[in-house]
Amino acid sequence: MVERRKTYKEKPVMLVALGGNALIRKGQKGSIEEQFRNLRVPLSQVARLSRDYRIILTHGNGPQVGNLLLQQECCDALPRLPLEILVAQTQGQIGYMIESTLDSELMKLGNGTVPYIVTVLTYVVVDENDPAFRNPSKPIGPAFSEEAAARLPYRTVRTEKGYRRVVASPRPVTIVEKREIRRLVELGFLVISCGGGGIPVIRESRTFHGVDAVIDKDLASARLAGEVGVDVFVIATDVPGVALNYGYPDQTFLRSITVEEAVERLKKHEFPDGSMGPKVEAAVQFLEEGGRRAVIASIEEVEEAAAGRAGTEFISGRVRG
Amino acid sequence: MVERRKTYKEKPVMLVALGGNALIRKGQKGSIEEQFRNLRVPLSQVARLSRDYRIILTHGNGPQVGNLLLQQECCDALPRLPLEILVAQTQGQIGYMIESTLDSELMKLGNGTVPYIVTVLTYVVVDENDPAFRNPSKPIGPAFSEEAAARLPYRTVRTEKGYRRVVASPRPVTIVEKREIRRLVELGFLVISCGGGGIPVIRESRTFHGVDAVIDKDLASARLAGEVGVDVFVIATDVPGVALNYGYPDQTFLRSITVEEAVERLKKHEFPDGSMGPKVEAAVQFLEEGGRRAVIASIEEVEEAAAGRAGTEFISGRVRG
């Protein structure tokens, strides 16, 4: 019996947000060869999933933008580039690494045509009145001694590792390329976008200006998922899902959680900031805005999570469609 | 009388290859502010041209990739990234700068809808047996003293400025994303692509591998123009067009040149290597492969060149369609 292929229009749309461990695993130095090898783990799964879903991929950029910042500090001969430009550079770098690896995984699969793939540079509007700009709290880039930090032209914060530059992490308001991405997905393109949470811009009348900030990639992905009308939102990370008492002897990974419970636990700050916290928030936001399914799962288990056999499924009373 | 708008299908397709001076002018240090300001010169024209043409933009990346190379050399703490990754970074950087500036220019124009714009990361297949790999000749990045150069892990060459890294500049064989770009253009998207001549890759059975090389952006643009079926190919640069005896007291800019004459003069090496030479070669290649119009013009006169009132027009006996 020949399995009938789904046509593009019949396929649900899945957004997979790849965590930092898609590129660099714990304990690795993060050579380019390692990063390419690591990418095959999620992308071989994404290649197979693309038979049944229209796919949007998003990704983080923490270590990569950190390296660009460190390089800048090393090199007095050159003017420092604003953060928005560095984020754009990482969208090029990581987008190319993902796209070329995915190309190879799709070609290995054979059987049928490879979908059109594009990596779309993405910028994301933030609100200049976002409270994050008054109280920058996101440490980025290398750690410095107190003396070195005092000479930097940036605001710094003391962290466990040393003094680090701190920037605002405002909420994503809207994805500038949403029309384009929506159209591309309708047409069956596999789209890689919103790298590093997007290049942060503010809109002033008829122009955009980049700003020195970083946007959380899971929150940006949730915004994109909502604006494009994605069916399934998978947040792929380095743990099997959402845990209660994470890091304690009695930690328990959940197979499912209701939106109501997740909101309660978010309010009590039970999920770490800058880690599981924004992921849970992103999943909740997606469902509250009408999304159908949201799952947080390990990068090793994206396919299993899509099939409902792994990860933490978010349960909402309200479903779209 | 109301002017009737052309629909996408009726509009001819124009590829505009932006030279390095679109971003950094002679005598400038090349701050990001300067680069954004400079971009408005060609992009305000491109915005207006997009009413009558479907547009593909390509661009160089020489100074930008040079800065990334210099930064790498400064920073011993980090592993050096292969050149293909740096090219990808510049596609992100410059693509974002072009796209956001063009967005603003289109919004300023008002009157009608802004076309869909996407910046598409592009990689370009080169032949591993290309003779350029046996004899790398393209100097890139910063200049070093003889002693410093001897310690570099790269092949270097002595230039006027000092010792510089030298890499292969193989010919572009095919643009990997040609299907995608063709489809996007058919659909009326304004596409930014092939930045820096594209990310150079070789194909080995079912996978792609990046290689340490750079591809001439005008030759890559000609390849893309041919593969997409572009009607008009405009190479925008820092001089008014093709000159005879360039740099001598009797230099003469040509308003037109036949393909036959251009080929003759190329054979005699009358146009400088790495400068006007590959531009003329790109224009010739485009027309010989069936393109309709090729023009080399100043970045200040893209619109005038499109209208046939500036630049050097290449005249071919053979025309497509």
Interface residues (C-beta under 8 A of the other chain):
Chain A: K29 S31 I32 N67 L68 L70 Q71 Q72 C74 C75 D76 A77 L78 P79 L81 P82 E84 I85 A88 Q89 T90 Q91 G92 Q93 G95 Y96 M97 E99 S100 D103 S104 M107 K108 Y116 I117 V118 T119 V120 L121 Y123 V176 E177 R179 E180 R183 L184 L187 F189 I199 V201 R206 T207 F208 G210
Chain B: K29 S31 I32 N67 L68 L70 Q71 Q72 C74 C75 D76 A77 L78 P79 L81 P82 E84 I85 A88 Q89 T90 Q91 G92 Q93 G95 Y96 M97 E99 S100 D103 S104 M107 K108 Y116 I117 V118 T119 V120 L121 Y123 V176 E177 R179 E180 R183 L184 L187 F189 I199 V201 R206 T207 F208 G210
